[in-house]
Amino acid sequence: MDLKDNNSIINYAAKVLQEEADAVQKLQQYLSDDFAKSVGTILHSKGRVIVTGIGKSAIIGQKIVATLNSTGTPAVFMHAADAIHGDLGMIQPDDVVLCISKSGNTPEISLLTPFLKKNGNILIAMVGNTESHLAREAHYVLNCTVAREASPNNLAPTCSSTAQLALGDALASTLIKLRGFTSEDFAQLHPGGILGKRLYMKVKDLYKFNDVPMVAPTDPMHTVILEISGKCLGVTAVVENDKVVGAITDGDLRRMLERNPDYSQLTAQDVMTKQPKSVHEDTLVVDALELMKSKNITNLFVLDSGDRYLGVIHLHDIIKEGIY
């Protein structure tokens, strides 16, 4: 195909994507009892999953390890070339070894399999050639054969690496299902990530970093203006007996000045909005965000279990955490 213009470039890229999609689709036909037995072996293993490979398969293996570790299945990556130069020492008898290879006949893999047999490890082969040395030596074979690569001249791993990646996801996702791995479990393993924050971060983790704007109902507007500008949150709570009875925003101040240029006789209770929106401190931040969105507001007052006023959580606090 001669790529002379934008349309021809886009058409060629679409062809590549279609060929990779077809390769993944065909994997469904290759699923067998070996896949189910591999899942069961990993699920009931007392050891870890040691994932190994070479070249592009090694890169895919690292991603599979990351997925397994983050979803409750302990896994370690071991490069096949390093394995035969000393790293074999990391493999313990209870470990299950997942070996990824398109050809299944690389020298490194051929040197690795005798050790695994002697060590008593279960060997799972994710391989694109079911007649290969690796496939013959493995206890279970996960077939990820592809008809051809999507790259020009059928050279660079494209369909094959995509198929390996997809089959690894199928393996990990099945283990997630069988382990009953929950959102809470996921959050514990991802405390610093955005997904984890959405699952565990609470309002009390954020509001404490803000000042606490607060005026009494009878305070003059001069005091209110200084409180809003000084605390830099664009709002102040109107508080009586530790309870929020109203809110005044910088928008309320602008509207007040439009109606009453002389505000010297006004107090907070004359301008405040009654029954402002609030959340308890143990509310998940993601739920507080949804309330802000639904009410088209940028802040919420934070209350304790006795509905006493604690402070303010602002939309900017949530955005800084990457949760928005």
Secondary structure, 3 states (H helix, E strand, C coil): CCCCCHHHHHHHHHHHHHHHHHHHHHHHHHCCHHHHHHHHHHHHCCCCEEEEECCHHHHHHHHHHHHHHHCCCCEEEEEHHHHCCCHHHHCCCCCEEEEEECCCCCHHHHHHHHHHHHHCCEEEEEECCCCCHHHHHCCEEEECCCCCCCCHHHCCCCHHHHHHHHHHHHHHHHHHHHHCCCHHHHHHHCCCCHHHHHHHCEHHHCHHHCCCCEECCCCEHHHHHHHHHHHCCCEEEEEECCEEEEEEEHHHHHHHHHHCCCCCCCEHHHHCEECCCEEECCCEHHHHHHHHHHHCCCEEEEECCCCCEEEEEEHHHHHHCCCC
